[in-house]
Amino acid sequence: MALYPFILFKNRQASTHQAIIRHELIHFRQQLELLILPFYIIYLLNYLVNLIIYLNHDKAYRNIVFEREAYRNDQDTTYLNRRKPFAWLRYF
């Protein structure tokens, strides 16, 4: 979990997994673009709307725009170098 400026891991194994680290670094960029607090407000509102739409926690979570960008790009080792500001907007 990315809580700027910290990344919290479930276990030690996760803390060395490069895709997980990249995923959380994508969230750092998103958080900085929105000056931190608005990120969490939009994240929560998007989750709640998705929960109404999907009636399923996992689907609601996976379809949050910030998560969609992070999951789609966390395997790409060059993504953060070429990512454009506010790239998450494309995932609405």
C-alpha angles and dihedrals in degrees: 000000000000115000102166120273093013135064114208117203130200091222143351093267092060091052091066098042106109097206091053091049091048090048091055093044088056087055089051089057091048091049093049092049089056096040092250106272098060088053091063093045093051091042092054095043091048090050092050093049090048091049090057091047099044102025086213128099097215094048091044091051095045091051097054103120092235091052092046091057093044096047093044092054108028092099093053109093092197099045098098091051093055101029113127120223114272091012088152089074089075089065097064 
